Amino acid sequence: MPANARPALPIDDHEAPVVRAIHATERQAQRARRAETARLRQRAALLDLLAQTMVELHISMSELNAARRAREASKPK
């Protein structure tokens, strides 16, 4: 039996929509947790790549901050 299989519970027809909504909410919460975990993993990988690139290309924090300020100034408001 798969790990995610649920045992069949006797449910009357009146209860079924509520139970389905509860299960849908549980699935949505699980998807949100997985998405957040993936986002944090991607963020960590990006920061690592940024640090590595800055070292390889001798980019200082002051250069990075100047580029960030220039980018912010060039954005339309």
trRosetta pair geometry for C-beta under 8 A, 3 or more apart (Angstrom, degrees):
i j d omega theta_ij theta_ji phi_ij phi_ji
1 5 5.2 -105 175 51 95 144
2 5 4.6 112 64 -26 85 101
6 9 7.9 -49 146 -13 107 96
6 23 7.9 -80 -30 -118 165 129
9 19 7.9 -154 71 -143 125 151
11 15 4.8 -125 -169 84 94 119
11 16 5.5 117 131 -78 127 72
11 19 5.7 -63 -132 -5 152 160
12 15 5.3 89 58 10 72 103
12 16 7.5 -117 100 -28 39 86
13 16 5.6 -34 -151 0 38 122
15 18 5.6 -70 -165 45 55 110
15 19 5.6 49 145 -22 88 111
16 19 5.7 -60 -142 40 30 109
16 20 6.1 31 161 -20 67 107
17 20 5.6 -53 -143 38 31 112
17 21 6.3 33 155 -21 64 105
18 21 5.7 -54 -150 35 30 112
18 22 6.5 32 151 -20 64 104
19 22 5.6 -52 -150 33 33 113
19 23 6.4 29 153 -15 65 105
20 23 5.8 -57 -148 40 32 109
20 24 6.2 34 153 -22 66 106
21 24 5.6 -52 -144 36 31 113
21 25 6.4 34 154 -21 64 104
22 25 5.7 -54 -151 34 30 112
22 26 6.5 32 150 -20 63 104
23 26 5.5 -50 -149 34 35 114
23 27 6.4 35 152 -18 66 103
24 27 5.7 -53 -149 37 33 110
24 28 6.3 34 152 -20 65 106
25 28 5.6 -52 -145 36 32 112
25 29 6.3 33 155 -19 64 105
26 29 5.8 -55 -149 36 29 111
26 30 6.5 30 153 -18 64 106
27 30 5.7 -55 -149 37 33 112
27 31 6.4 34 153 -19 66 104
28 31 5.7 -52 -148 36 32 111
28 32 6.4 34 152 -20 64 105
29 32 5.6 -53 -148 36 32 113
29 33 6.5 34 152 -20 64 103
30 33 5.7 -52 -149 34 33 111
30 34 6.5 30 153 -16 65 105
31 34 5.8 -55 -148 39 32 109
31 35 6.2 33 154 -20 66 107
32 35 5.7 -53 -144 37 30 112
32 36 6.3 30 156 -18 64 106
33 36 5.9 -56 -148 37 30 109
33 37 6.4 32 153 -20 64 106
34 37 5.6 -53 -148 35 32 113
34 38 6.4 32 154 -18 65 105
35 38 5.7 -54 -149 37 31 111
35 39 6.3 33 152 -21 65 106
36 39 5.5 -51 -144 35 33 113
36 40 6.4 33 156 -18 65 104
37 40 5.9 -55 -149 36 29 109
37 41 6.4 29 152 -19 63 107
38 41 5.6 -56 -148 37 32 112
38 42 6.3 31 154 -18 66 106
39 42 5.8 -55 -146 38 30 110
39 43 6.2 34 153 -22 65 106
40 43 5.6 -51 -144 35 32 114
40 44 6.4 33 155 -19 64 104
41 44 5.9 -54 -150 35 30 111
41 45 6.5 29 152 -17 63 107
42 45 5.6 -55 -148 38 33 111
42 46 6.3 34 153 -20 66 105
43 46 5.7 -54 -148 36 30 111
43 47 6.4 30 154 -18 64 105
44 47 5.8 -53 -147 36 31 110
44 48 6.4 33 153 -20 63 106
45 48 5.7 -54 -149 36 32 113
45 49 6.4 31 153 -18 65 106
46 49 5.7 -55 -147 38 32 110
46 50 6.2 35 153 -21 66 105
47 50 5.5 -51 -145 35 32 114
47 51 6.3 32 156 -18 65 105
48 51 5.9 -55 -148 37 29 109
48 52 6.3 29 154 -18 64 108
49 52 5.7 -55 -145 38 31 112
49 53 6.1 30 157 -19 66 108
50 53 5.8 -57 -145 38 27 109
50 54 6.2 29 156 -21 64 106
51 54 5.8 -53 -147 34 29 112
51 55 6.5 28 155 -18 63 105
52 55 5.9 -58 -154 35 30 109
52 56 6.3 24 154 -15 66 110
53 56 5.7 -57 -143 41 32 109
53 57 5.9 1 167 7 69 114
53 59 7.2 8 122 20 79 131
54 57 6.6 -71 -136 53 22 90
54 58 7.9 18 169 -161 54 2
54 59 4.2 -95 -139 63 73 102
54 60 7.9 135 -173 -67 108 12
54 64 6.9 -22 -112 -61 127 130
55 58 7.6 17 -177 -74 26 41
59 63 5.2 -120 -165 80 76 133
59 64 6.0 86 150 -56 111 93
60 63 4.8 102 55 4 76 99
60 64 7.1 -139 99 -3 43 87
61 64 5.4 -53 -147 38 36 114
61 65 6.1 36 155 -18 69 105
62 65 5.8 -52 -143 39 31 110
62 66 6.3 35 154 -21 63 105
63 66 5.7 -54 -147 36 30 112
63 67 6.4 30 153 -18 64 106
64 67 5.7 -56 -150 36 31 111
64 68 6.4 32 151 -20 64 105
65 68 5.5 -51 -147 35 35 114
65 69 6.4 35 154 -18 66 103
66 69 5.8 -53 -148 36 31 110
66 70 6.3 32 153 -18 64 107
67 70 5.7 -53 -145 38 32 112
67 71 6.3 34 154 -21 64 105
68 71 5.7 -54 -148 35 30 112
68 72 6.4 30 154 -18 65 106
69 72 5.7 -54 -147 37 32 111
69 73 6.3 31 154 -19 65 108
70 73 5.7 -55 -146 37 31 111
70 74 6.3 24 157 -17 64 111
71 74 5.9 -63 -147 38 29 107
71 75 6.9 42 152 -38 63 96
72 75 6.0 -42 -156 9 34 115
